Every structure is written in C-alpha cells, then in structure tokens.
Amino acid sequence: MNAYAAQIFVTDYASEAQAKVFVTNYKSEANCIVYETKYQSDTGSGVWYFTNYKSDARAVIYYTKYKSEADLIIHFTNYKSEARCRY
C-alpha cells in the first residue's frame, strides 16, 4: 500500500500526459474505482489526490472523451471503501 494517496495532475494536453483516462458511469467496466480525497496523506489503492501543481504530481493524466483511446478506465465513487485498482 502507498504511504500517501496518488497525487494526480490533470492536463489539458494529451501530449504531456502519462496516461489518457476515460471516466465511465459503470463500475464493471472500470480498471480503477477512484475515490477523490481532499487529504494528501490519505492512503489506499484507488485513492487519488488532485494537485494543482504538475511538479507535485506522481502522475499526469488527460481526460479523453473516447474509451477506445484510453490507457485507463475509471469510475468515481463516493466511498473510500470501494476504491481499488486492477490493471
């Protein structure tokens, strides 16, 4: 388990992203069930903390409108206990 939540920076440019992410409404088709935390110190698989600074991020992502071009398919949950990633 990570010591801290995954620090994520969202970019507007696909070319600078490490991964293209598609957000789905269906848990069953997601690689990751993501819980967005407000606390950088929160822990757990699928727990993401969104940072405003690219230099602070462990991953840079770009949201795509097309599932076919996504590297990762995620579903947001309101419950930390549901958060998980399977690659």
N, C-alpha and C positions, 0 to 999 in steps of 0.2 A: 504494500500500500504506500502511496506517496505521502511525504511529510506534509505537503500542502496541496491545496486544490490546484488543478491545472490552470495556469494563467494563460488566458486566451486574448489575443488581439484580433479584431475584425477589420480587415482591409477592404477598400473599395476596388482594389485592383487584383484580378486573378493572377497576374504575372508575379506578384510579390508574395503570394500565399504559399504556405507549405502544404495546405490541403483545401480542396473545394468541398464545401459542406452543403448538403441538401437537408432541409427540415421537413419531416413528414408528420402527418397527423396520426399515423398508425404505429404503435409500439412494435408490432410484429414485424415490420419491415426495416426497423432501425438497427444499425450496428451499435449505437450508443443511446442509452436513455440518460439524458443530461439533466442534472439539477443545477440551476444557476444560484450560486451563493453570493452573498454580499461580503463574505469574510475570506480574505486571502489564506487564513490559517485553517480553514475548514478542510477536512480530508475525506478521501474515498474515491473509488472508481466511478467515473461519470460525473464527478463534482467539478464544475467549471466556475472559475472566477474571471470575469471580463475586465481587462485593464484598458485604460485609455492610452497607454504608452507602449509602443511596439518594443522598445528596449527592455521592458519588464516582462514581456511575454515569453512563455515556453513554446507557444505555437501561434502561428499567424494563419488565420483562416479567411476564406472568401465564401460568402453565401451564394450559391448558384440556384437558379430557378428550374434547372433541369436535372432530374435524378440521374439520367444517363451519363452525365459528365462529372458526377460527384465522386470524390475519393472516400467520403464518409457520409452516411445517412444517419441523422439524429432525430430524436423525439424529445421534446422538453417535458419534464414532469414537475409537478408542484411538491413532490415528496422526495426527500433525500433518500429514504429507504428503498425507493425504486431505482435509483441511479446505478448504472452499470455500463460497462463497455465490453463488447465481444468483437474481436477483429478477425 
